[in-house]
Amino acid sequence: MKTFFEAAIEKSIAMTAARVALCVGSILALINYGDRIFLRGDMRAIDWVKLAVTYCVPYCVATYGAARYAMKHSKEQGDDTATRENN
């Protein structure tokens, strides 16, 4: 059975989470900061930090969901193997 961390650092999970973060984060950034970046141009340093966090949140959520699924799937595979060995 995989641990959460082992599942979370798998290349496929990290790449998928990065794609989700890029897409969702960009949409959220445009909604929340689009006018300040493109129209007014008055972004402060704290706003740029918040913008970076806007991308981190969907990455973490996607990674968490995928890692939990991978752990559950790994456990079920282990249960199936144990059942076959006992029969």
Order of alpha helices (4+ residues) and beta strands (2+ residues): alpha-alpha-alpha
